[in-house]
Amino acid sequence: MSMSSPDIVGILENTKELDRLRKEQEEVLIEINKMHKKLQASPEIVEKPGDTSLSKLKILYIQAKELSENEVTVSNILLSQLDSLLPYGPTGQQRRKLVAEGNDQKRKRMKFDSDVIRLSPSMRNQIEAYASLKGEQVAARVTAESADKDEWFVVKVIHFDRETKEVEVLDEEPGDDEEGSGQRTYKLPMSCILPFPKRIDPLSTQEFPPGKHVLAVYPGTTALYKATVVSTPRKRKSDEYLLEFDDDEEDGALPQRTVPFHKVVALPEGHRQ
């Protein structure tokens, strides 16, 4: 199939249009982030009579949404133009992969403080889920990335900041070795928080099968350690797992301990203990 110059011209025009849309998006996102910073620094500004911060922000959001929708439209046109020129166009799946890879590159270019604009529905749901944890107990990793071991404790969520996506938590029972007694608060990224299963809803809770590695609250403490499932609540017709904790040897054997299902979570990837 020969490739005619009008086809190429059409493709080049659309790639230019795509670049223009992306540059405009970047400009709008910079403006949005300026507004976010301003509102974060002085949230009381919106109370002042005649202040238009929120309506300006809304206009910027609408612009960003329209630009993003236009980008999708132009990308789809480009795909069909390229498809018609390829003798054997890539299959739908390969094509989606190519588009996804292109979008990954784009995301790397657009490193902005705020990801609000490009939130996928799943990310939005995740944010809502974290926002609804206020007042609840969760598992939290309180050690830095550089630490030799990951330490997880039961803490209470005090606040979730949607802007920075940080969860403020309270360690209600700090250990005796902590400097100074009393409760301690931490601000942690979402990746350091694992919600516990709902105590009132055992049936809809995902059950970890025997042999599975999990993170569980060690009986009589507020610390979580890696353990292996020996038997499940359903099997035992109770609301407790039977677990063997790593490094929990007594007389050369691992004792089996019971832990309520709502104090057991999936073992995070790359857990160090």
Solvent accessible surface area in square Angstrom, and as a share of the most:
residue,aa,sasa,rsa
1,M,177,0.79
2,S,104,0.67
3,M,112,0.50
4,S,50,0.32
5,S,80,0.52
6,P,96,0.60
7,D,58,0.30
8,I,66,0.33
9,V,78,0.45
10,G,19,0.18
11,I,18,0.09
12,L,101,0.50
13,E,107,0.48
14,N,27,0.14
15,T,55,0.32
16,K,148,0.63
17,E,55,0.25
18,L,22,0.11
19,D,76,0.39
20,R,114,0.41
21,L,1,0.00
22,R,41,0.15
23,K,130,0.55
24,E,60,0.27
25,Q,11,0.05
26,E,49,0.22
27,E,109,0.49
28,V,12,0.07
29,L,3,0.02
30,I,78,0.39
31,E,76,0.34
32,I,1,0.00
33,N,10,0.05
34,K,120,0.51
35,M,21,0.09
36,H,16,0.07
37,K,120,0.51
38,K,86,0.36
39,L,27,0.13
40,Q,91,0.41
41,A,89,0.69
42,S,32,0.20
43,P,84,0.53
44,E,102,0.46
45,I,35,0.18
46,V,51,0.29
47,E,140,0.63
48,K,123,0.52
49,P,135,0.85
50,G,76,0.73
51,D,49,0.25
52,T,70,0.41
53,S,4,0.02
54,L,105,0.52
55,S,61,0.39
56,K,110,0.46
57,L,22,0.11
58,K,133,0.56
59,I,105,0.53
60,L,27,0.14
61,Y,65,0.25
62,I,80,0.40
63,Q,78,0.35
64,A,3,0.02
65,K,128,0.54
66,E,93,0.42
67,L,16,0.08
68,S,43,0.28
69,E,86,0.38
70,N,71,0.37
71,E,11,0.05
72,V,90,0.52
73,T,74,0.43
74,V,16,0.09
75,S,24,0.16
76,N,84,0.43
77,I,80,0.41
78,L,12,0.06
79,L,41,0.20
80,S,66,0.43
81,Q,50,0.22
82,L,77,0.38
83,D,42,0.22
84,S,69,0.44
85,L,18,0.09
86,L,76,0.38
87,P,99,0.62
88,Y,201,0.77
89,G,34,0.32
90,P,37,0.23
91,T,86,0.50
92,G,28,0.27
93,Q,139,0.62
94,Q,103,0.46
95,R,69,0.25
96,R,160,0.58
97,K,130,0.55
98,L,101,0.50
99,V,52,0.30
100,A,51,0.40
101,E,80,0.36
102,G,33,0.32
103,N,49,0.25
104,D,64,0.33
105,Q,104,0.46
106,K,20,0.09
107,R,120,0.44
108,K,129,0.55
109,R,137,0.50
110,M,1,0.01
111,K,171,0.72
112,F,47,0.20
113,D,103,0.53
114,S,6,0.04
115,D,62,0.32
116,V,43,0.25
117,I,38,0.19
118,R,67,0.24
119,L,23,0.11
120,S,51,0.33
121,P,93,0.59
122,S,80,0.51
123,M,61,0.27
124,R,122,0.44
125,N,102,0.52
126,Q,78,0.35
127,I,11,0.05
128,E,90,0.41
129,A,53,0.41
130,Y,19,0.07
131,A,28,0.22
132,S,78,0.50
133,L,10,0.05
134,K,133,0.57
135,G,44,0.42
136,E,66,0.30
137,Q,92,0.41
138,V,0,0.00
139,A,0,0.00
140,A,0,0.00
141,R,32,0.12
142,V,29,0.17
143,T,29,0.17
144,A,66,0.51
145,E,126,0.57
146,S,102,0.66
147,A,31,0.24
148,D,128,0.66
149,K,120,0.51
150,D,15,0.08
151,E,81,0.36
152,W,7,0.03
153,F,50,0.21
154,V,15,0.09
155,V,1,0.01
156,K,74,0.32
157,V,1,0.01
158,I,65,0.33
159,H,89,0.40
160,F,16,0.07
161,D,44,0.23
162,R,123,0.45
163,E,53,0.24
164,T,67,0.39
165,K,29,0.12
166,E,59,0.27
167,V,0,0.00
168,E,44,0.20
169,V,0,0.00
170,L,33,0.17
171,D,7,0.04
172,E,60,0.27
173,E,117,0.52
174,P,29,0.18
175,G,42,0.41
176,D,155,0.80
177,D,129,0.67
178,E,49,0.22
179,E,163,0.73
180,G,60,0.58
181,S,119,0.77
182,G,46,0.44
183,Q,113,0.50
184,R,117,0.43
185,T,73,0.43
186,Y,32,0.12
187,K,133,0.56
188,L,17,0.08
189,P,66,0.41
190,M,17,0.07
191,S,89,0.57
192,C,7,0.04
193,I,2,0.01
194,L,43,0.21
195,P,58,0.37
196,F,31,0.13
197,P,31,0.20
198,K,109,0.46
199,R,158,0.58
200,I,159,0.81
201,D,59,0.31
202,P,64,0.40
203,L,152,0.76
204,S,86,0.55
205,T,28,0.16
206,Q,127,0.57
207,E,46,0.21
208,F,12,0.05
209,P,73,0.46
210,P,82,0.51
211,G,51,0.49
212,K,92,0.39
213,H,91,0.40
214,V,0,0.00
215,L,0,0.00
216,A,0,0.00
217,V,7,0.04
218,Y,49,0.19
219,P,54,0.34
220,G,91,0.88
221,T,61,0.35
222,T,40,0.23
223,A,12,0.10
224,L,6,0.03
225,Y,90,0.34
226,K,48,0.20
227,A,0,0.00
228,T,33,0.19
229,V,4,0.02
230,V,49,0.28
231,S,19,0.12
232,T,10,0.06
233,P,12,0.08
234,R,126,0.46
235,K,156,0.66
236,R,82,0.30
237,K,187,0.79
238,S,51,0.33
239,D,73,0.38
240,E,55,0.25
241,Y,4,0.02
242,L,35,0.17
243,L,0,0.00
244,E,43,0.19
245,F,2,0.01
246,D,46,0.24
247,D,125,0.65
248,D,18,0.09
249,E,118,0.53
250,E,99,0.44
251,D,155,0.80
252,G,68,0.66
253,A,60,0.46
254,L,68,0.34
255,P,30,0.19
256,Q,92,0.41
257,R,57,0.21
258,T,57,0.33
259,V,2,0.01
260,P,39,0.25
261,F,11,0.04
262,H,22,0.10
263,K,64,0.27
264,V,0,0.00
265,V,8,0.05
266,A,53,0.41
267,L,48,0.24
268,P,33,0.21
269,E,181,0.81
270,G,69,0.66
271,H,31,0.14
272,R,90,0.33
273,Q,73,0.33
